[in-house]
Amino acid sequence: MLLWTAFTIGLLGSLHCVGMCGPIALSLPYQGAGRLAAIGNALLYNLGRTATYVMIGSLFGLLGKGIFLAGYQSALSISMGVLMLILAFFSTNLESRVARLPLLQGPLLRLKSALGNLIRARSRSSFFSIGLLNGLLPCGLVYMAVVGAVSTGSVWKGAAYMGLFGLGTIPLMLLTALAGNWIGVKLRRRVRAVLPFMLVLIAALLIFRGLNFDLPRGLELWEDASNVPMCH
């Protein structure tokens, strides 16, 4: 999977992050210690989110590696492409659907409680921890990035994929945290309208790669094939 697609998903989808994680980011006490301190605190929070994404990426990259070793590279790539298409078209209410799963309601309640305690602590050391926990909240955009991480078929590439995705979300999240809700509704809608097309493109890349996975690419192989001895 091309790693640049991860940063693109994060960058284009960061408006989605503003809507989902923006309330948490805006509730953090960035101010009070000067502009540089506020920027540093906001960076700690966003780097915490990215660190969680890296850990998630390594785990799902390991899953993809196991599937690759089992010889299902082509099927994995096609399946991930189809799943990316599904997520692109039906991701609007994915977070609420995941949150309603009975198996996850208890852990999510404890997670939100821990987040609340850290936010109320109002200490600089808590910013990174808040980001770490925030990265575990249900998010359709993260699930799309996870699809890409699985398709890398590698632990470190999966981690890198999710890391680049997290870095792509930071610029807009950082500006939102420091400047508040300065992004107009019309702009959000326009950028969100572009995101599905980008995801469809990535899905097409995955499916195309799966369909052509076993095609020989070395010139030597084609030359040898043309010189196969024939029986007369």
C-alpha positions as CSV (number, residue, x, y, z in Angstrom):
1,M,0.0,0.0,0.0
2,L,1.4,3.4,-0.9
3,L,2.3,5.3,2.3
4,W,1.4,8.7,0.8
5,T,-2.2,7.7,0.8
6,A,-2.2,7.6,4.6
7,F,-1.1,11.2,5.0
8,T,-3.7,12.2,2.4
9,I,-6.5,10.5,4.2
10,G,-5.5,12.2,7.4
11,L,-5.1,15.6,5.8
12,L,-8.4,15.5,3.9
13,G,-10.3,13.8,6.7
14,S,-9.1,16.1,9.5
15,L,-12.3,18.1,9.2
16,H,-14.0,14.9,10.3
17,C,-11.6,14.8,13.2
18,V,-12.5,18.4,14.1
19,G,-16.1,17.4,14.3
20,M,-15.5,14.2,16.3
21,C,-12.5,15.1,18.5
22,G,-12.8,18.9,18.4
23,P,-14.9,19.1,21.6
24,I,-12.2,17.3,23.5
25,A,-9.4,19.3,22.0
26,L,-11.2,22.6,22.7
27,S,-11.9,21.5,26.3
28,L,-8.2,21.2,27.1
29,P,-6.5,24.0,29.1
30,Y,-4.0,25.1,26.4
31,Q,-3.8,28.7,27.5
32,G,-2.5,30.3,30.7
33,A,1.2,29.8,30.2
34,G,2.0,31.8,27.1
35,R,1.6,31.1,23.4
36,L,4.6,28.8,23.1
37,A,3.4,26.7,26.0
38,A,-0.1,26.5,24.5
39,I,1.4,25.2,21.2
40,G,3.6,22.7,23.1
41,N,0.6,21.4,25.0
42,A,-1.5,21.1,21.8
43,L,1.4,19.2,20.1
44,L,1.6,16.8,23.1
45,Y,-2.1,16.0,22.8
46,N,-1.9,15.4,19.0
47,L,1.3,13.4,19.2
48,G,-0.4,11.2,21.8
49,R,-3.1,10.5,19.3
50,T,-0.6,9.7,16.7
51,A,1.4,7.4,19.0
52,T,-1.8,5.3,19.6
53,Y,-2.4,5.2,15.8
54,V,1.2,3.8,15.4
55,M,0.5,1.1,17.9
56,I,-2.7,0.2,16.2
57,G,-1.0,0.2,12.8
58,S,1.7,-2.2,14.0
59,L,-0.9,-4.7,15.3
60,F,-2.9,-4.6,12.1
61,G,0.2,-4.7,10.0
62,L,1.1,-7.9,11.9
63,L,-2.3,-9.3,11.0
64,G,-1.7,-8.4,7.4
65,K,1.8,-10.0,7.5
66,G,0.2,-13.3,8.7
67,I,-2.3,-13.2,5.8
68,F,0.6,-12.5,3.4
69,L,2.6,-15.4,4.7
70,A,-0.4,-17.6,4.3
71,G,-0.4,-16.8,0.6
72,Y,-3.5,-14.7,0.5
73,Q,-2.0,-11.5,-0.7
74,S,-4.3,-11.0,-3.7
75,A,-7.4,-11.9,-1.8
76,L,-6.4,-9.5,1.1
77,S,-5.8,-6.6,-1.2
78,I,-9.1,-7.0,-3.0
79,S,-11.0,-7.5,0.2
80,M,-9.4,-4.4,1.8
81,G,-10.3,-2.4,-1.4
82,V,-13.9,-3.5,-1.2
83,L,-14.0,-2.8,2.5
84,M,-12.6,0.7,1.9
85,L,-15.4,1.3,-0.6
86,I,-18.0,0.3,2.0
87,L,-16.4,2.5,4.6
88,A,-16.2,5.4,2.2
89,F,-19.9,5.3,1.4
90,F,-21.3,4.3,4.9
91,S,-18.9,6.0,7.3
92,T,-21.2,8.8,8.4
93,N,-22.8,6.9,11.3
94,L,-20.1,4.3,11.8
95,E,-18.9,5.7,15.1
96,S,-22.3,5.7,16.7
97,R,-22.9,2.1,15.5
98,V,-19.7,0.9,16.9
99,A,-20.4,2.7,20.2
100,R,-23.7,0.9,20.5
101,L,-22.1,-2.6,20.3
102,P,-22.9,-4.3,23.7
103,L,-19.3,-5.7,23.9
104,L,-17.8,-2.2,23.7
105,Q,-20.2,-0.1,25.8
106,G,-18.4,-1.0,29.1
107,P,-14.9,-0.3,27.9
108,L,-15.9,2.9,26.2
109,L,-17.6,4.1,29.4
110,R,-14.4,3.5,31.3
111,L,-12.3,5.1,28.6
112,K,-14.5,8.3,28.6
113,S,-14.3,8.4,32.4
114,A,-10.5,8.2,32.3
115,L,-10.5,11.0,29.7
116,G,-12.6,13.1,31.9
117,N,-10.3,12.6,34.9
118,L,-7.3,13.6,32.9
119,I,-8.9,16.7,31.5
120,R,-10.0,17.8,35.0
121,A,-6.4,17.3,36.2
122,R,-5.3,20.3,34.1
123,S,-1.7,19.3,34.3
124,R,0.8,19.6,31.4
125,S,1.8,15.9,31.8
126,S,-1.8,14.8,31.1
127,F,-1.9,16.2,27.5
128,F,0.0,13.3,26.0
129,S,-2.0,10.7,28.0
130,I,-5.3,12.4,26.8
131,G,-4.1,12.0,23.2
132,L,-3.2,8.4,23.8
133,L,-6.7,7.6,25.1
134,N,-8.4,9.8,22.5
135,G,-6.9,7.7,19.8
136,L,-8.9,4.7,21.0
137,L,-12.3,6.3,20.6
138,P,-14.5,5.0,17.8
139,C,-13.7,6.8,14.5
140,G,-14.7,5.9,11.0
141,L,-11.7,7.7,9.6
142,V,-9.3,5.7,11.7
143,Y,-11.0,2.5,10.5
144,M,-10.3,3.5,6.9
145,A,-6.7,4.1,7.8
146,V,-6.6,0.7,9.5
147,V,-7.7,-0.9,6.2
148,G,-4.6,0.6,4.6
149,A,-2.4,-0.6,7.5
150,V,-3.6,-4.2,7.1
151,S,-3.0,-4.1,3.3
152,T,0.7,-3.2,3.8
153,G,1.4,-6.8,5.1
154,S,4.2,-5.5,7.3
155,V,4.5,-4.5,11.0
156,W,6.7,-1.5,10.5
157,K,4.8,-0.4,7.3
158,G,1.5,-0.7,9.1
159,A,2.9,1.4,11.9
160,A,4.3,3.9,9.4
161,Y,1.0,4.0,7.6
162,M,-1.0,4.9,10.7
163,G,1.7,7.3,11.9
164,L,1.5,9.2,8.6
165,F,-2.2,9.2,8.9
166,G,-2.0,10.8,12.4
167,L,0.5,13.4,11.2
168,G,-1.9,14.3,8.4
169,T,-4.6,15.2,11.0
170,I,-2.3,17.3,13.1
171,P,-2.2,20.7,11.2
172,L,-6.0,21.3,11.3
173,M,-6.4,19.8,14.7
174,L,-3.6,22.0,16.0
175,L,-5.2,25.1,14.5
176,T,-8.6,24.2,15.8
177,A,-7.2,23.8,19.4
178,L,-5.4,27.1,19.3
179,A,-7.9,29.2,17.3
180,G,-11.2,27.6,18.2
181,N,-14.1,26.7,15.8
182,W,-12.8,29.1,13.1
183,I,-13.7,26.8,10.2
184,G,-16.9,27.6,8.5
185,V,-19.6,25.0,7.9
186,K,-19.5,25.5,4.1
187,L,-15.8,24.8,4.0
188,R,-16.2,21.6,6.1
189,R,-18.9,20.3,3.7
190,R,-16.8,21.0,0.6
191,V,-13.7,19.2,1.9
192,R,-15.8,16.3,3.3
193,A,-17.3,16.0,-0.2
194,V,-13.8,15.4,-1.6
195,L,-12.8,12.7,0.9
196,P,-15.1,9.9,-0.5
197,F,-13.6,10.4,-4.0
198,M,-10.1,10.1,-2.5
199,L,-11.1,6.9,-0.6
200,V,-12.6,5.4,-3.8
201,L,-9.3,6.1,-5.5
202,I,-7.3,4.3,-2.8
203,A,-9.8,1.4,-2.9
204,A,-9.3,1.2,-6.6
205,L,-5.5,1.0,-6.1
206,L,-6.0,-1.8,-3.6
207,I,-8.3,-3.8,-5.9
208,F,-6.0,-3.3,-8.9
209,R,-3.0,-4.4,-6.9
210,G,-4.9,-7.5,-5.8
211,L,-5.9,-8.4,-9.4
212,N,-2.4,-8.1,-10.6
213,F,-0.5,-9.4,-7.6
214,D,0.7,-12.5,-9.2
215,L,1.8,-11.1,-12.6
216,P,5.5,-11.4,-13.2
217,R,7.4,-8.1,-13.3
218,G,11.0,-9.2,-14.1
219,L,12.1,-8.9,-17.7
220,E,14.3,-12.0,-17.3
221,L,11.2,-14.1,-16.6
222,W,9.6,-13.0,-19.9
223,E,12.8,-13.6,-21.8
224,D,13.1,-17.1,-20.3
225,A,9.5,-17.9,-21.1
226,S,10.0,-17.0,-24.8
227,N,13.0,-19.4,-25.0
228,V,11.2,-22.5,-23.5
229,P,12.4,-25.7,-25.4
230,M,9.6,-27.1,-27.6
231,C,9.1,-30.8,-28.3
232,H,8.6,-31.8,-32.0
